[in-house]
Amino acid sequence: MTWSEVRQHFPERCVLVEALKSTTRGKEKFIEEMAVIDDFDNGNAAWKVYKKLHAENQNRELFIFHTNNEEIKVIEQPYIGVRRRV
């Protein structure tokens, strides 16, 4: 599905999606095709499912968006790890 199709099928909902086809230009990721895993009333419920699925397989590209947004924007940032106090 494209983002416009997701917005039509799930109006005013939080959606947990998996990127099926995406490209990266600079630091921005453009998701061209996605699969909706589930939809939720709020982001907290979506976040719980996201954490469970991410723990099972960290290679999946999972994202949470709200369908009120006309466009989605994903900025990639490198993981710098957890900083410890010395």
N, C-alpha and C positions, 0 to 999 in steps of 0.2 A: 504494500500500500504506500501511497505517497502521503505527505503530511496533510494535504487538503482532503484526501479521502478519509484519513483518520479523524480529522475535525468534523466531517459530515456525519460519520458513524457514531462518534462519541462526543456530542456537544457538552460543554461545561463539565468535563471530567478530567481527572488526572489519569494518564495512561502510562503504563510500563511497556516500553517497546524494545525490540531488538533490531539493531541495524543489520540489514541483509546486504545492502549495497551502499557504499559510501566512498567519498574521495576526500583527500586532505589537501588544502592549499594554504601554505604557510602554517599558521597555528589553528586554522579553522577547519572543522570537519563538516562536510556537507552530506547529510543522509538523504540519499535518493530513493531508497526503498526500505521499508521497515515492516516488521510484523508486530502486531499488538498482542502482548502476552496477557494483559488484563487491564481493566479500568477500575477506578476507585473514586470514592467520594472526596477523599483528601490525600494529601501527600504523605502523611504518616503511615497510612495503611500500605501505600505503594512502596514506601521505603523499607518496610518490614519484609515484603516479598522480594524486593531488589536484593537486600542483604543475604537472604536465604539462597537465592539463585546464584548470586555472585560467589558465595562461599563454595557452592557445588562446582562451579566452572568459571574461573576468572578470565577465560579467553573470550567469553561472550561479550558483545558490545551492547550493554543494557543502558537505557536512559529513561528518566521520568520527565514527562512534559505535561503541561496543562493545555487543554485544547482551546482555551480562550486566546492563546497566543497565535497570531496570524502566521508568524514565522518562527522557526526554531533555530537556535544558534548554539553550536558546541565549540568551545575553545579548548584545545588540547594544551595541557600543562605537564611538563615532565615531573615524575614522582621523585621527590628529593629525600624520601625516607622519613623516619621518625627521629626527631632530635632528642638526645638525652641530656639531662643535666649532669654537669661534672662536679 
